Amino acid sequence: MSTAAASTLRGATLPKWSPYAIVGGSIVLGVLIGLVGGLDSKVQWGLIAGLLYVLGTYVIAARVEGRRQAKDRVATSLVWVAFVIAVVPLVSLIWVTVSRGVKVLDPYFLSHSMGVVANADTGGGAYAAIIGSLEQVGLATLIGAPIGILTAVYLVEYGRGRLAKAVTFFVDVMTGIPSIVAGLFILSIMLIFKMQPFGFAGSLALAILMMPVVVRSTEEMLKLVPNELREASLALGVPKWRTILKVVLPTSIGGITTGVMLAIARIAGETAPVLLLVFGNPFINNNPFEGAQSSLPLFIYQQYADSAGANAAYDRAWAASLTLIAFVMILNLVARGIARWKAPKTGR
């Protein structure tokens, strides 16, 4: 069959550069409509441009390629528009946090605490809050991650009957509880025993919030392990507990680690339970088992709430926010490295 005949059978198609041309034209038209209509918000301009992009794609593709191919291109364009709508707020958040956080983010800010510095004054830093966050999140992870992983192993490998159903039900319930409820639960215990605020109390509340996330993510990862691997190990006479330890967990370690990191990222930004249980402390307290502590989310809240409109407090709040984002990002990078290192080798 000749090339001309094949081209005739395929029909006319848009050139490869046509989507970019449609995007450019949509942006120009969106800006013009926004200016003519007196719309001040750039978000409105962007939404108009996205709508014009979808409509323009359908009209042009329908005239050149036919309605069937036009529907396919519209579906693709909707995916791209949804992607842009999801990415733009994230990029905007990171841009604002970085641009405002770097003003006071320096070694002095990271190595000094507020101490006697008032929130409205310049100076001071978030060292006490960084130490508090590391200790509280670390203790919560040491408590919540093992319990969550073992619970998931029980549900997938051993769980049968009413007990497994009850555990699954309560895990689902705990997944949706507000963080303030976990804080109030630990606070009630502290009031019964007449205990003063201390860092470990916050870790207990954070562990309660962490466990259901770890259970759910680990459970899904364990279900993805092929049953053939378990059956092959059991056929060789390996006990079930050893099969879980040497076959099932190493196979799913990448997903489990990612789930734990997601749980850490969730609890690292919690403020309500820390405010109730840890109370905040402008001075350095390296002992999470005695005395009030601070944390990065609580530091951010206090700098903003007690700033009295001072720019110095706002700058410290943005710098602490950037520090918290960097902390979570580093944890995720470390987790990905560990997961890749511990993942089973697939090559022969």
BELWO-V736304 format. One record per residue. RES is the residue in three letters. OMEGA is omega as a letter, one per 30 degrees, with the letter a starting at -180 (* if undefined). NEAR is the number of other ideal C-beta (glycine too) atoms within 12 Angstrom. Layout:
res=[RES | RES]
omega=[OMEGA | OMEGA]
near=[NEAR | NEAR]
This chain:
res=[MET | SER | THR | ALA | ALA | ALA | SER | THR | LEU | ARG | GLY | ALA | THR | LEU | PRO | LYS | TRP | SER | PRO | TYR | ALA | ILE | VAL | GLY | GLY | SER | ILE | VAL | LEU | GLY | VAL | LEU | ILE | GLY | LEU | VAL | GLY | GLY | LEU | ASP | SER | LYS | VAL | GLN | TRP | GLY | LEU | ILE | ALA | GLY | LEU | LEU | TYR | VAL | LEU | GLY | THR | TYR | VAL | ILE | ALA | ALA | ARG | VAL | GLU | GLY | ARG | ARG | GLN | ALA | LYS | ASP | ARG | VAL | ALA | THR | SER | LEU | VAL | TRP | VAL | ALA | PHE | VAL | ILE | ALA | VAL | VAL | PRO | LEU | VAL | SER | LEU | ILE | TRP | VAL | THR | VAL | SER | ARG | GLY | VAL | LYS | VAL | LEU | ASP | PRO | TYR | PHE | LEU | SER | HIS | SER | MET | GLY | VAL | VAL | ALA | ASN | ALA | ASP | THR | GLY | GLY | GLY | ALA | TYR | ALA | ALA | ILE | ILE | GLY | SER | LEU | GLU | GLN | VAL | GLY | LEU | ALA | THR | LEU | ILE | GLY | ALA | PRO | ILE | GLY | ILE | LEU | THR | ALA | VAL | TYR | LEU | VAL | GLU | TYR | GLY | ARG | GLY | ARG | LEU | ALA | LYS | ALA | VAL | THR | PHE | PHE | VAL | ASP | VAL | MET | THR | GLY | ILE | PRO | SER | ILE | VAL | ALA | GLY | LEU | PHE | ILE | LEU | SER | ILE | MET | LEU | ILE | PHE | LYS | MET | GLN | PRO | PHE | GLY | PHE | ALA | GLY | SER | LEU | ALA | LEU | ALA | ILE | LEU | MET | MET | PRO | VAL | VAL | VAL | ARG | SER | THR | GLU | GLU | MET | LEU | LYS | LEU | VAL | PRO | ASN | GLU | LEU | ARG | GLU | ALA | SER | LEU | ALA | LEU | GLY | VAL | PRO | LYS | TRP | ARG | THR | ILE | LEU | LYS | VAL | VAL | LEU | PRO | THR | SER | ILE | GLY | GLY | ILE | THR | THR | GLY | VAL | MET | LEU | ALA | ILE | ALA | ARG | ILE | ALA | GLY | GLU | THR | ALA | PRO | VAL | LEU | LEU | LEU | VAL | PHE | GLY | ASN | PRO | PHE | ILE | ASN | ASN | ASN | PRO | PHE | GLU | GLY | ALA | GLN | SER | SER | LEU | PRO | LEU | PHE | ILE | TYR | GLN | GLN | TYR | ALA | ASP | SER | ALA | GLY | ALA | ASN | ALA | ALA | TYR | ASP | ARG | ALA | TRP | ALA | ALA | SER | LEU | THR | LEU | ILE | ALA | PHE | VAL | MET | ILE | LEU | ASN | LEU | VAL | ALA | ARG | GLY | ILE | ALA | ARG | TRP | LYS | ALA | PRO | LYS | THR | GLY | ARG]
omega=[a | l | l | l | l | l | l | l | a | a | a | l | l | l | a | a | a | l | l | l | l | l | l | l | l | l | l | l | l | l | l | l | l | l | a | a | l | l | a | a | l | l | l | l | a | l | l | l | l | l | l | l | l | a | l | l | a | a | a | a | l | a | a | a | a | a | a | l | l | l | l | l | l | l | l | l | l | l | a | l | l | l | a | l | l | a | a | l | l | l | l | l | a | a | a | a | a | a | a | a | a | a | a | a | a | l | l | a | a | a | l | l | a | l | a | l | l | a | a | a | l | a | a | a | a | a | l | l | l | l | a | l | a | a | a | l | l | l | l | l | l | l | a | a | l | l | l | l | l | l | l | l | l | a | a | a | a | a | l | l | a | a | l | l | l | l | l | a | a | l | l | l | a | a | a | a | l | a | a | l | l | l | l | l | l | l | l | l | l | l | l | a | l | a | l | l | l | a | a | l | l | l | l | l | l | l | l | l | a | a | a | l | l | a | a | a | l | l | l | l | l | l | l | l | a | l | l | l | l | a | l | l | l | l | l | l | l | l | a | a | l | l | l | a | a | a | a | a | l | l | a | a | l | l | l | l | l | l | l | l | l | l | l | l | l | a | a | a | a | a | a | a | l | l | a | a | a | l | a | a | l | a | a | l | a | a | a | a | a | l | a | l | l | l | a | l | l | l | l | a | a | l | a | a | a | a | a | l | a | l | a | l | l | l | l | l | l | l | l | l | l | l | l | l | l | l | l | l | l | l | l | l | l | l | l | l | l | a | l | a | a | a | l | l | a | a | l | *]
near=[9 | 8 | 9 | 9 | 9 | 10 | 12 | 11 | 12 | 14 | 14 | 17 | 18 | 27 | 14 | 8 | 10 | 23 | 24 | 16 | 18 | 33 | 25 | 18 | 22 | 33 | 26 | 20 | 24 | 31 | 21 | 17 | 21 | 23 | 16 | 12 | 15 | 10 | 19 | 10 | 13 | 17 | 18 | 19 | 27 | 27 | 23 | 29 | 33 | 30 | 24 | 30 | 38 | 32 | 25 | 33 | 37 | 29 | 22 | 29 | 31 | 21 | 17 | 20 | 24 | 19 | 15 | 14 | 23 | 25 | 18 | 20 | 32 | 28 | 18 | 22 | 32 | 21 | 18 | 23 | 30 | 16 | 15 | 25 | 21 | 14 | 16 | 21 | 14 | 15 | 15 | 18 | 19 | 19 | 18 | 17 | 26 | 21 | 17 | 22 | 30 | 19 | 20 | 30 | 29 | 19 | 10 | 18 | 34 | 26 | 16 | 25 | 31 | 33 | 19 | 12 | 24 | 20 | 31 | 20 | 21 | 20 | 22 | 36 | 34 | 46 | 31 | 38 | 48 | 34 | 31 | 45 | 43 | 30 | 33 | 47 | 46 | 28 | 32 | 45 | 35 | 22 | 28 | 37 | 34 | 21 | 29 | 41 | 38 | 28 | 34 | 40 | 32 | 25 | 31 | 31 | 29 | 19 | 23 | 13 | 12 | 10 | 15 | 21 | 14 | 15 | 30 | 25 | 15 | 20 | 30 | 18 | 15 | 29 | 25 | 15 | 23 | 18 | 31 | 21 | 21 | 37 | 35 | 22 | 25 | 35 | 28 | 18 | 20 | 25 | 16 | 10 | 12 | 7 | 21 | 20 | 34 | 30 | 42 | 34 | 40 | 49 | 38 | 37 | 44 | 48 | 40 | 41 | 42 | 46 | 38 | 35 | 40 | 43 | 39 | 33 | 35 | 43 | 34 | 21 | 31 | 38 | 22 | 18 | 32 | 15 | 19 | 13 | 24 | 28 | 16 | 17 | 25 | 21 | 13 | 14 | 10 | 19 | 14 | 18 | 19 | 17 | 26 | 28 | 19 | 21 | 30 | 38 | 31 | 26 | 30 | 35 | 29 | 28 | 32 | 40 | 34 | 30 | 35 | 42 | 34 | 28 | 41 | 41 | 28 | 32 | 47 | 42 | 30 | 40 | 36 | 28 | 41 | 50 | 30 | 31 | 44 | 51 | 28 | 36 | 33 | 31 | 22 | 24 | 29 | 20 | 17 | 34 | 22 | 18 | 24 | 32 | 43 | 45 | 50 | 44 | 40 | 44 | 44 | 39 | 29 | 32 | 39 | 24 | 19 | 24 | 22 | 15 | 12 | 22 | 20 | 27 | 31 | 26 | 33 | 47 | 37 | 33 | 36 | 45 | 37 | 33 | 37 | 37 | 29 | 26 | 30 | 27 | 21 | 19 | 30 | 24 | 17 | 19 | 29 | 21 | 17 | 19 | 25 | 16 | 15 | 19 | 21 | 19 | 10 | 7 | 5 | 3]
